[in-house]
Amino acid sequence: MATTPPVGRDRDGGRKKRKQGGFKTMPFILVNEVCDRFATAGFGANLITYLTQQLHLPLVEASNTLTNFGGTSSLTPILGALAADSFAGRFWTIVAGSVFYQLGMLGLVVSALLPSLRPGPCSPPATPCRRANGLQLAVLYVSLLFTSLGSGGIRPCVVAFGADQFDQQEQEDEEEHRGGGGTEAVAGKKRQYFNLYFFTMGFAVLLALTVVVYIQENVGWGWGFGIPAIGMLVSIVVFVVGYPLYVRLKPGGSPFTRLAQVVAAAYKKRRAPLPEDPRMLYRDKELDALISTNGRLLHTNQLTFFDRAAIVTPGDTAGSGKLDLWRLSTVHRVEELKSIVRMLPIWSAGILLVTAGSHNNSFTIQQARTMDRHVTQHFQIPPATMSIFTTTAMLVTLGLYDRAFVPLARRFTGLPSGITYFQRMAVGLAISILSVATAALVEAKRRGVAADHGLLDTPATVVPMSVFWLVPQYAIHGVAEGFSSVGHMEFLYDQAPESMRSTAAALFWLSASLGSYMGTVLVTAVQSATRGSGEWLQDNINRGRLDAYYWLVTCLMVLNLGYYLLCFHFYTMKPLEVADDDGDHEKDCELSSVHKNGNGGAAGGLV
């Protein structure tokens, strides 16, 4: 990719003062993501209540609707990433996504304000509850669709757009002023940025879970949806105001087209013999210039079938003499595809982490609704607000990570980052197992208390057990998020080809999407398998077996951790070709090899 250089040189060869990029752009960039997460959490965390109590949907249907909406919101970033990397650029994709999101929020406000768009009030058994009709659900779903499309433009681009502000030129600045160490300095700033990104996201969620959920429960759904809508409008204005300060990379063309070209070329030459010397494969600096500003990817010995795309044959030019990219690709483009393929197994390990946490926005809220929620004699904590303990734990984890954990870990590992992002992901996956196991134990106790007091058949009656028994499972999951999610995002950004970093960020949200959909599949499968023989998941959770469901998820998470460790063992870091200062010679380096081996090539890895 290329950009109008934010840093140039004057006539004396000195570097002009950098005017774009850096931490000064963060308030403008992060405020957009804060408002996105604030709006999403503001109605998402309590949407189960809106669906069951306002629209009168059954619990399982409402849970699946909520999970599918979360999955769709995490799937649309693929479309946003494709637009950003292909033709629109990240800035304008974020703007367009924000506008779509604003329209969706306005639709939700209208849906909550107009009585004709909701079923009438009910008080069973005297007044039976009437399920929302097709029109009422249609208005809701169209509004949610617009917010999902908006998220598709915002989520994959904000994190990559922010990291773009600490580009290769800043590394050169560091080396010029310090005589070296620029790579390490920039890596440290990017690590701090990723922590800051997730911290601000968590802060927005915390604000939504306290302020917005309270308003929804005690003031009304119109204001409960209206406040996030106002916040989204403010975020659009603030983000656009920062336009002159941003480093804006030009899109390098559709990455999916390049990947398809490599596959097509390799298939067409599937019978061609590979040269013994990989230096005989096709390379073209000029052709790859726009997509390799930080250096070209070097040849690797894995997935060698795709190397055939770079074998030069007589028919590789069109009739006009122009290179036919559907028959011949450069080594850099072949390695782009290899990098993505190598990333997929480790990326997929994050899917079950989302599945493990999906119940926190559905079943756990229903558990909380049956428990004693009194904080004081006259104040009860809203069930959906229990998620603040996940968010608070994540914020504390992120706040202490660079200030306490990294310095301590550095004494043992010698790494500037304390531990690698591979190790950070592994720690998060291990902690998430404890979270779900804790949920199983607490639910078994809650159900036991309900049985002891004869409440198994009266789910509307409060079980004499404090809702704060749920805090440990929420908090442990928040700690797991603080480790795994940040490490996951850092891995994807660092190991993705530079021209596909919006796509890499979209992969993060795609894992969230697949995790949400897997949660739906798992719930549906469990409900089907247990129907007629002690149904685990039912509207009366006192008669259900949520604890057994949680133990099932725990076992899946243990298997997932073993799968992740196996994938890590066989993973190969992407190698990068970097130009020397004179610009005429090149050197090979394995990008972020310290993240794989822990010591620039020494064995170590996760252990």
N, C-alpha and C positions, 0 to 999 in steps of 0.2 A: 504494500500500500504506500501511498505517497501523500504528502501534504504540503501546503505552502509553508516553508520552513519558518518556525517561530524564532529560530536563531540563525543569524547570518554572520558574515564577516565584513568588516569595513575595509577601506583601501589599504590599511597597514597590516591586514591579515589578522587583526584582533577580533575577538568574538563580540558581537553586539550584545547588549543587555537583553536577557531573556524576558519577554513580555507576556508570553502565553504559557499556560499549563502550571503545574505545581499545586501545592496545597491551597493556594488562594482561590482556586476554582471549586474547591470541595463544597463550600456552603451552597453554591448555586446548583451543583450536580446532586448532592445528597438530599437537598430539600425536596426535590422531585420524587426521589425514592421514598423518603419519609412519608410524604403525603399519599403515595401509592399504597404503602404498607398500612398507613393509618386508615385509609379508606377501606382497604381490603379486610383488615382485621376488625374494623368498626362494625361491619355488617356480617362478615364471615364467621367471627367467633360466636355470635349469638343468632346466626341464621337458623340453627336447629330449633331455637325457641320460636322464631317467627314462623317457620314452616309448620311446627306442631301445634302452636297455640293460636296463631293468627289465621293460618290457612288450613289447619286441622288435618294435616297429612299424618298417616301412621308413622311410627318411629323408624322402622326399617326403610320405608320409602323415603322419608325425610333424610335419613342418614346417607342413603345412596345418592340422593339428589345433591346433597352437600358435597359428598366425596367426588362425584362426577363433575361438579362445578369447579372444585379445586383442581381436578385433573385437567379440565379444559383450559383453565387459566394458566396452567403450567405447560400446556401443549402449544398454545399459540405463540410463545416466544420463538419457536422454530420459524414461523412465518416472519416475525419481526427481524430475526437474525438474518434470514435470507434477503430481506429487503435492504437491511443496513449494509451488509457485506457486498451486495450485488450492485446497487445503484443509488440508494437514498442517502447513505451515510448514517452514522449513529445519531448525530444531533437531530436531524429532521425526522428520523424514525421515532425518537423519544417524544418530540413535539406532537407528531401525528397520534402516537399511542396515548398521550395525555389527553388529547381532545376527545378521542373515542371513549376513554375512561370517564371523562366529564359527562358525556352524553348518557352513558350507562348509569352513572350516579343520579343524574336528573330523573331518569326513568324510574329508579327505585324510590326516589322522593315522592314522585307523583303516585306510584303504586301504594305507598304507605299513607298518603294523605287522603286519597279519594276513597270513600266507603264502598263505592261500586266495584272497586278492584280488590275487595276482600270479602270473605264470607261474613255473615252477620254474627254477632256475639251469641254465645251459647252457655248453658249451665246444666250439663247432664246430671241426672237422667231426665229432669223436668223439661229442658230444652236441648234436644240432641244436637250435636255439632255437625254442621254440614261442610263437607270437603269443598275446597276451592274449585270453581268450574274451569272450563278450558280457557276462556278469555282471561280470567284472573291469573292463571298460571302462565299463559302466553306472555302477558305483559311483564311478569316477573322474569321469565326465562330470556326474553329479548333484552331486557335491561342487563341481566347477568352476562349475556353473550357480548354486549358492547363492552362491559368492564373486562371481560376475558380478552377481547381483541386489544383493548387498551393496554392491559398487562403484557400482551405479546410484543408491543412496541417498546415498553419501558424496561421490563426486566432483563432481557438479554443485552441491552445496550448501555444501561446506566453503569453497571459494574465495569464493562470493558471501556466505556467512554472515560470513566474516572481513571482507570489504569493507564489509558492513553496519555494522560497528563504528565505521567512520569516516563517519558519515552527514552529512546536511545540517546537523544541529544543531551538529556540531563546527565546520562552516564558520562558523556564526553566532558560536560562541565565539571563533574566531580573529578575526573582524571586530570583535567587541566589544572585545577586549583590544588589538588592534593597529591598529584604525582602518582595516581593509581588508586585502586580500591573503588572505582566508580561502579563496577558491577555489583559489588557487595552493598554499596550505599543505596543504589536504586532498588535492589532486591529487598533491602530492609524497609525502604519507604513503601514499596508495594505491599509488603506484608502488613505494615501498619495501616495502609489504606484498606485492605481486605477486612482487617479487624474493625476498622472504623465503619466500613460499609455495613457489616452485620450488626455492629453496635447501634448505629442509627436506626436500622430496620427494627431491631429489638425495642429500642426506645419508643418508636412510633406505635408498635404493637402494644406495648405496655400502656401508653397513653390512651389508645383506643379501648383496651380491655377495662380500663378504670372509668374514664370519663364517658365515652360513647355508650358502652354497655349500660352504665348507670342511667343515662338519659333514656335509652331505649326501654329499660325496665320501669322507670319511675316517671318519665315525662311524656314520652310518646315516640313512635317509630318515625314520624315525619322529621322531628328534630334529630333523632338518632341517625337517620340517613343524610339529613341536610347538612350537618356539621362536617362530615367527611367530604361532601360535595364542595362546600366552600373551601376547605383545605386544598382540594385538588385544583381549584381555580387559582388559588394563590401560588401553588407550586408551578403552574404553567408560566405565570407572569415572571416569577423569580428566575426560573431556568432560562427563559428567553433573554432577560436582562443581562445575564452573564455571557452572552454570545461573543463579545470581543475578546474575552479572556481565554477561550478554549483552544486547545490544540484539536483541530478537526481533520482527521485522516480521510483521504479520499478512498472510496470503495474500489477494490481491485477486481471487480467483476464477480460474477456468480461463482462462489466456491463449489457449489454442487455441480455446476457445469464442468468445472475443471476435474472434479472427481469422476464424473461420468466419462469424460474424455479419456482419462487414464484407464478406466476399466474397459472401455470400448477398444482402445488401442492395444491393450494387453491381450484381449480376447482375439482380435484380428491377427495378432502375431503369436498365438499360443503355441504354434509348432516351430517357431524360430528358435534356434539354439542361443542360449545366453553366452556372452563373451566371458572368457576366463578372467579378464581384467575389467573391473567395473568402470575404469576410466574411459573405456570405449563407449559407454552409454552417453546419450545425447545431453549436452548442457548448453544453456544459452542465457548469459547474464542479462542481455538486453531484454529478452522476452520476459524474464522473471523479475525485472527491476521493480515493477510496481507492487509485487507481492512478496518481496524479500529485502525490505529496506534495512533490516537488522542483520542480514546475512542469509545465505542460502542453506537449505538443509542438505546434509551430506548423505551419501549412499549407506544403507544398512543391509545386513545379510538376512534379514527376516522377510517373509512374505515375498519371496523372489519372483513369484509368478508375475507380479505387477511390474517387475523390471523390464519385461518384454515391451512395455509401452515406450521405453526409451531406446530401443534398438533401432538404429538407422537402416532403412531399406530404400530401394530405388523409388517406390511409389509413395513416398511420404510428402510430396509436394503436390499441390493442386495444379490444374492446367495453367494457371496464371503464374506459376512459380512460387506462390505463397505457401508457407508451411501448413499442412493439414493437421490441426491439433487433435482430430479424431483418429489419427493414425500414428502420431508421434508426440510424445510428451517429454519434458525435461526431467532430469533426475529430481530436481526440487519438487516438481508437481507430483511425481510418483511418491516421493517421501511424504508429501502432504497427506496423501491417502493412507500411507502406511501409519503415519502418526495417529490419525483418527482411529484407524482399526485397532492399533495397539492400546489406545486409551479406553476403548469400549468396555473390556472386562472389568477394569477397576472402577470405571464410571458406574457400571450397573450395580456395584455393591452398595451404592447409596440409595437404591430404590427401596429396599426393605426398611431402611431407617425411616423413610416417610410413611410406609405402611404401618410400622410399629407405633408411630405417633398420631396416625389418623384418627384413632379412637378418642383422642383427647378433645376433639371438637364435636363428638357425637355421644358415644356411650358414657364417657366419663362425666359429661355435663348432665346426663340423665341420672347418673349415680348421685352427683352433687345435689340435684333437685330433690332427692328422697332423703337427704341427710340434714342434720341440724346445722343451719348456716348462720346462726346468730354470732355476730362479733361482739355486740353489746345487747342490752335488753331490748333496744328499739331498732337496731340496725342489723340487717341480714345481708351477707355478701351474695351478689347475683351468681348463679351457677356458672355462667360463661366467664365471669371474672376470675375464676380459679386458674385460668391459663396465665394469669400474671406471674404465677410462681415459676412457670417454665421460662417466661421471658425474663424475669428478674434474675433467675439462676444463670441464664445465658449471658445477660449483661454483666453480672459479677464475674463470670468466667472470662469474658472478653476483656473486662477492665483489668483483671489481675494477670492476664496471660503475658503481656509484654513487660509488665512492671514487676512481677514476682516469679511467674513460672519460667519464662525464658532465661533470666539471669541464673536461676537455680539449675535448670537443665543444662545450661551452657558449661557449668563447672564440670559436669560429668561427660558431656559429648564433645565439647570444644567447638560446636557449631554456632555461628552467629545467630541462627534462628532457634537455638535450643534443641529442637527436634525437627525432623523433616516433616513436610506435609503428608507424606505417606504414614509416618508414625502418628501424626495428629489424627488422621482419619481412623486408624486402627484403634486408638484410645477411645475415640467417640463411639465407634461401633461396639466396643466392649462395654462401655458405660450404658449404652442404650439397652443392652440385655438386662442389666440390673433394674432399669426403669420399668420394663414390662413385667419382669418377675415380681417387683414390688406391687404393681397394679393388681396382679393375680392374688397376692396375699391379702391386700387390703379389701378387695371385693369379696374374698371368702369370708373375711371377718364381718363385713357389712351385711352380707347375706345371712350369716349366722346370728347376728344381733336381730335382724328382722324375724328370723324363725323363732328365736327365744321369746320375742314379744308378740308372737302370733300375728305378724304383719305380712305374711307371704301373699295373702290374697287381697291386701289393701295397699296397692302401690302408691296411692295418693297420700297416705299417712306418713308423717315424718318418722324415719327410723332414729331412735335415740342414740345417735353416734355422730360425733362432730365431723363436719365436712373437712376439717383440717387434717384428717387422716389421709386425705388424697394429696396433701402437699408433697410428701417425699417422691411419689412417682412423677409429678409434674416437675419438681426441681431437678431430679436426676436426669430426666429427659432434656431439660434446658442445658445442663452441663454437657451432655452428649452432643447437643446441637452446637455448642460453643467450640467443641473440638472438631467434630466430623464435618459440619457444613462448611466452615471456613477452609479447612484443609482440602475439602472436595473442590470448592471453587478455585482455590489457589492452584491446585493440581491441573485443573482444566485450562485455566488461563496460561499457565507456564508451559504446558506441554503441547498446547494447540499450535498449529502454524499461525504466524502472525496475521495473515490475511483472513483468518477464520475465528478470530477471538470472540466476536459476537455470537457466532455459531457455537463456540465452546461454552459461553455463558448460557446459551439456550439449552445446551445439553444438561446443565445443572437443573434448570427448571423442567426439562423433559423427564429427568429422573424423579422429580417431585410429582409430575403428572402421572407417570407410570406407577409410582408408589401409591398415589391416590386411587387409581383405577384398580390396582392390585388389592387395595383394601376393600373396594367394592366387590371384586370377584371373591375374595376370601370370605367376606360377610355372607354373600349369596350362597357360596358353597357350604359354609358351616350351617346356615339356616336350612338349606335343603337336606343336608346329611343328617341333621339332628331332628328334623320334623317328625313328630309321631313317637319319639323315644326320648322325651325330656329335652325339648327344644332349648338350645343354649341362648338364642337371641330372640327375644319377644318383647312386646310392649310392656308387660309386667316383669321388670327386671328382677324383682324379688323371687319369682319362680324360674327365671332364666339361669343360665350358667356362664355368666360373663367371665368368671375366674378361669373356667376351662378354656374359653376362647383366648384369654391372655396367656395361658400356659402354652397353647399352640403357637402363638406368635413368638413367645420366648424361644421355643425350640427352633423355629425358622430363623431367628436372629443369630443363634449359635452357629447354625449351618452357614449363614451368610458371612459371619466373621471368618470361618475356616476357608470359605471360597475367596474372600478378599486376600487373605494371607497367601494363598496359592497363586492368585493372579499377580500379586506383588513380586513373588519370587521369580516369575518368568518375564517381568516387565523390562523393556529396554527404553532408556531415555532417548529423546530425539537429539541427534548430533547436529551442530550448527557450524557453518563456515563463516568466520569473522575476518574482516579486512584489517590488516595492520595499519598503523598510523600513516605510512607512506602511500597507502592505497594500492600498491602494486603487488604486494605479497599477501597471501592468505594463510590462515592457520585453522586447524580443526579443533573444536572443543565440543564436549558433550554438555549440552545446555543443562544447567542446574544439576550436574552430576552429583554434587554434594547432597542433593535431596534423595538420590537413589541409594548411595552407598554410605553417606554419613561422613565421608572424609575424602572427597575428591577422588575416589577410586578405590579406597580401601574397603575391604568387606565389612559389612555391618548391617546395613539395611534397617529392618524393624527391631532387631535385637542387638 
